[in-house]
Amino acid sequence: MTPRGLLKFIVPLAAFGTLAAGEASGEWASRGGHAVLPESSIELPEHVGLRAHTNFKMFVPNAGMAARQTSPEAAPQAGPPGPPFAGYFYETPASLACVYKLVPSADAVCDPNSASTNPSGGSHAIAIVDAYHYPTAMSDLQRFSAQFGLPAPSSANFKVVYANGRQPPVNADWNIEAALDIQWAHAMAPAAKIYLVEAASNSFADLLYAVSVANRLVYSAGGGEVSMSWGGSEFGAETYYDGYFTQSNVVYFASSGDSPGVIWPSASRNVVSVGGTSLSRDPMTGAFKGELAWQSGGGGPSIYEPLPSFQIGVPGIPQTRRATPDVAAVADPSTGVWVLANNQWYIVGGTSVSAPVWAGIVNSTTSSFAASSQSELTTLYRNTSAFTDIKKGSCGPQQGYWAAEGWDFCTGLGSPVGNSGR
């Protein structure tokens, strides 16, 4: 299937080639654009409790300047590793590593066009759980890695696993989701082994079965993370299924959602709930200016999940129910990241970005893996100096939640900073 309403906005690579880097910065980068919601990210009433949706949106710059590389053989941008099209300020692995201080950098502005030091490290495994089959997963990951100067994936460190033993059908929207997840987990933890575990469909039954397969893979690899960028509105039986996220030596990350309110499995006490931020850049120079809450990020008090031990006594958290998110990272599609899916470049945002980014960062920066998500969360809530506390912006129903000092419903404890404390 084709993402609804998307392709009419995408133009050939040649349209980008008509502008030099400086012209792109001065002429186009300040013109803004709009987000496109794929069909897979739309939840219908009959889906609640039965089917999950993705948590990503695609950003289309104004004047039709969307990103597309029409030929698999098309050469990437010449010069040092950087974005596929010069002059744009959407995030690369090196620019995000610069923003989050994951690497030493002399580039204080963290410009995606000049930042060149990628994250390093990573060990054992990260399992990405998504629905449907992504036929170009390996080739897209290889080209993404070559574009940005990341270590090349191979059959030794990247594997596609069919959860039920049979190849699922293909779904173009979920292909973009899977591309985003595996590419940005690899970008943050390039030495980790990545598993893409493909569920037969986007039903919770199939996705949770895929989680059980991911559990075995990560445990057998010596521990690591499971990243889940999907979810749905809370439902009465959700706590019954929280047991899927309790494999020892595995930490689970889930997107908090791309609209006001709380979704599951982000609400589970057994996962790290990851919310969204916006990265502020000078529209003419690309210089990084700061980080604020993403106004569309999900979060709030759970309807069904009781207050977990790691949130007891935390200022800002109502001491009644599980509160989300726990942490946050870049998610705003207008300040999104580059993703290569089905041989096409996209600018992508949503908390589908922040979950694998956090999974990769934790994988690459921990000296030893936590015994469980709750153990990881206890560490996170005790080490607030390991975060940038986001104090500006709002989110939630009627934009009623405000980013504030300490924990808040928009960004939790905050965004990652540095390589310690997790």
N, C-alpha and C positions, 0 to 999 in steps of 0.2 A: 504494500500500500504506500501511498505518498502522503507525507505530512500535509494535512489540510491547510490550504491558504499559504503555503510556503514557497513553492517553486516559482510562482509568478514574480516573486521579489528577488530571485537569485539571478545574477548576471554572470557572463563568462569571465574567465581570468583576464582576458584581453582588456576589459573595461578598467581593471586595476592598473594594467600596464601603461595606460595613457597618462598617469600622473607620476611625477617624480616624488621621492620621499618628502621633500620639503613642501611640495604642493599639496600632498595628501594631508600633511599636518595642518597647514594654514587654511586650505580651501575646504576640505571635506570633514576633517576630524571634529570640527566644532559644530557641524550641522545636526548632530543628534541622529535620531532614528526611532524605531519602535520595536516592541517585542512581539513575537509570534508564538502563540500557544499551540503546541501540537495536540492532535486528537488524543494521544496516549496520556496526556496530563489532565484530561477532563474527566471528572468523576460524575457519573449519573446516579440518581437516587437508588436505582436497583443494584448498583455496585457495592453499596455500603456493607461491609462485613464479608463480602464474597470476592471482590476483585480489587486489585491495587492499581494505582495510577503512577506514572512517572512524575518527577518533580523538576522538570527543566523547561526553559523557554529559550527561544532563539532570538537573537538581536539582529535586526536588519538596519544598517545605516541608511540615512536618507539619500535621496537621489538614486535609489537602486543600487547603492554601493555595497551589496551583500557579497559575502565571500564564497567563491566557488572555484574549484580547480577541475576543469572539465575533463582533463586527460590524466590517467594514472601515470603516464610517462612525463607529464609536464615538470620541468625543472623547478626546484624550490628557489626562493630568493637567493641571489648570489651574495657572497660575503660571509661573515661570521654567523654562527647559529642565531636565528632570530625569527620573528613572525613571518608567515608566508607572504604577506603584503606589507611593504614598507610604509611607515608614516602613521600607522594606526596604533592606538594605545590600549588594545585589548591584551589580556594577560598571557604571558609565556611562562614556562616553568622557571626561568631565571628571574623574571621580574617579580613573580610571586615569592620566590625564595628571598629576594631582596627586601620586599615589603615586610615579610614575616621574620626577617633577620635569621634565616636558616643557614645563610652563607656569609662569609666575610665579603664586604663589597665596598669599593671606593666610589660607587655611583649612588650618591645620596638621593637622587631623584627616582631611582628604580624604573627608568624608562624602558618599556618593553622592546624598543628598537635598539637599545645599547646594552642592557643588562645581559651578561653572558655566562655568569657562574651558576650552574645548576645545582640543585640539591644532590647529595650523595648519601650513601649508606642504605640501610635496609637489610633485613635478614628474615629467614624462614619464609612465611607466606602471607599473602593477602588474597582472600577469596571475594570476588565480586559476584553477587547473585542478581541476575536479571532474567526477564522473560524472553522467550523466543530465540531463534537462531540468528547469529550475526556472521554471515559467511565470509566477510573480508576482515575479520577481527585481527588476524596476524599481520596481513599486509598493511592495513591502516596503522596499526601500532608501530610497525617498522618504519613507515614513512613519517609518522609523527615524531618518532625518536630521531630519525635522521635530520628532520627539519630543525629540531631544537638542540641537537648535539647531545642527546641522551644515549646511554648504552643501548645497543641494538638487542631487541628481544629475540629469543630463539626457542626451539622446542624444549630446551632445558629449563627455561625460566618463565615461559608463558604457555598455558595449556587451556584449551576449551574443553569443558566437560558437559556432556548431556546428562542432566540430573536423573532422568528415568531410563537412560541407556539408548534412547532413540533421538535422532536429530529433530528438534522442534521446527515448526513452520517459521518463515521469515516475516518480520514486521519492521518496516522502515523506521518508524518512530522509536521503537525499542532498540534498534540498531544504533541510533544516535545516543541514546541513554547508555548503552553498553560501551560505546566508543569513549564517551566522556569518562565513564567510571574507570575503565582499565587504563586509559592514557594518563589520567591525572593521578591515579594511585601509583603508576609507574614513574611519573614525573617526580613525585615527592619521595619515593623509596625505590630508586632504580636498581638496587641490588636485591630486592625482594622477589620471590617467585610469585607470579600473578596467576590465579585461576579465574577463569570466567565460567561460572556454573550457570548453565542455561536451563531455566524452568520450561516446562512444556507449554505454559500459558501464563497469563497474568492473574490467574485465580490465586487466592491466598493458599489454597490447598497445594497447588503446584509450586508456588514460590517457597512455602515453608518446607516442602519436601526437598527442594533445592538447597535450602538452608541446612537441612540435616546432612546432605551430601557435602556441603561446604565445611561443616563442622568436622567431619572425618578427615577431609583433605588437610585442613589447617592444623588440626591436632597431630596428624601423622607427620607433618612437615616440621614439627617442633614448636608449634604455637604461632600466634599472629592475630590477624584481624579478619572480620567479615564485614563488608560494606554493603548496605542496602539503601539505595536511593529512591525507593518506591514506598508507597503507603496508601492509607485511606482513612476516611473519617472513623472516629472511635465507634466501637460496637460492644454490646454487653458481654460477649464471650471472650473478649480480647485477652483478659488475664489468664484464661485457660491455655492460650497459645504462647505465653511468655516463656514457657519451659524450653522452647526451641532455641533460646538464646542463653543457654547455661552450660555449654561445653567447656570443660576446664582448659585453661591456657589459650582461650579465645576471647577477644574483646570485640563487641559488636557496635557498629556505627550506623545510624539511620538518619535520613533527612527529616527535618522538622516540618517541611511543607512550604509551598509557595503562595499561600493565601492565609488570611487570618484564621486562627484557631489551632486546634491540636489534632494530629493524626497519629495513627498506630502503624508500624511498631515504634515510631519515635517516642511514644508515650510510655513504652515498657520500662519498668525499673531495671531491666537487664540489658539495656542498650545505652550507648552514649548518644544523646539527641543533639544533632548539629544544625544550628540555625544559620541565618544569612546576614551578610554585611554588604555595603557598597564601598568601593574604593574611590576616593575623590582624587582626580588628577586635573592639572591645568589643561584646559581644552586646546590650547595652542602649543604647549611645549611637552605635555605628557608628564610633567613632574608630579610625583606622588605628594599629595597634600594631607591626607589623613583617611580615616576609616569611620564610618557611621553605620547605624542600623539600616538594614534594607527594609523598606516600608511594607513589602509584601511577604516578608518572612513569617513562617508559622511559629506559634508558641502560645503558651497559656497553661492553666491548670487542667489536668486530666479529669475527665468525668468519672472514670472507673478505677484508675490505678492509685493505690494508697501511697502515702508519703514514704519514700525510701529512706533508709538510715543515713545515706550520705548527704541528704538535704535537710536533715533535722538541725534546727537552730541557725540556718543560713539566712542572713538578713535579706529581705526583699522577697523571700519565698513564703507564700501563705502556708502555714503549717497544718494543712488539711489533706492535700492530694499531691501526687507527683506533678512537678512543674517542668515545663520544657521551654527552651532548649537548655542543654548543659554548657555548650560552647558554640562558637560560630566561626565562619570564614566567608570569603568572597562568594556571593551568590547573585547579586544584581545583574541581570542580563546586559544592561547598558554599560556595565563595567566588567563584562564577561571574559571568558577564556577561549582560546582557539581549540577547536576539536576537528579531527579528520574522521569522517564517517562515510562509508561507501564511496571512497575516492573524492569526496567533496569537503572543502573547508567550511566550517560553521563557527559563528560566535555564539557561545552558549552560556546561559546562567541558570540560576535556580539553586535550591539547596541540594540538588543532585550533584552540584559541583563541590559544595562544602564537605559532604560526607566522605567521598573518597580522598579528598585533600587531607582531611584530618586523619583518616585511616593510614595514609602514607606517611604523614609527619610522625605519628606515634610509632609506626613501625620503624622508622629510620632514626629516631632520636632516643629511644628507650635502651637502657643498658640490659634490661631483662624484661621479658613480656609479663604482663599482669596475669594473675591466675583466673580472672574473670572480669566482666564489665564492671561489676560493683566494686571490685578491688581497684580497677583503673579510675573509676569515678571518685572513689574515696581519696585517691592520690590527687586527682585534679582539683577537688574542692578544698584540699588542704594546701595547695601550692598556687595560690592566686597570683603570685608574682610571675608566674610563667605565662601570663596572658596580657594582651593589651586590653584594658578595660574600655569598652565602647560607651561613651557618655553622651552621644548626640544621635538624634533621630527618633522615630516612633514606628510602631507596627500595631498589629492586632485589630480587632473589631473597632470601626470608627477611629482607627489610629489612636486607640485609647491607652496603649502601653508605650511608655517612654524609656529609651535607653537612659541609664543612670549609673551613678557610682556603685560598683559592686555588681552582684548578680541582677539580671533583669529579664523580663519575658521576651525581649527582642533578640538579645545576643548571649544570654546566659552569663557565664563567667567572662566571656570575651573571645578574642581571636588569638591565634598562636603567636608567640614571640620567642625566638631563640631555640636552642637545642637542649634545654634542660627543664627539669621540673615535671616531666611526664613519665 
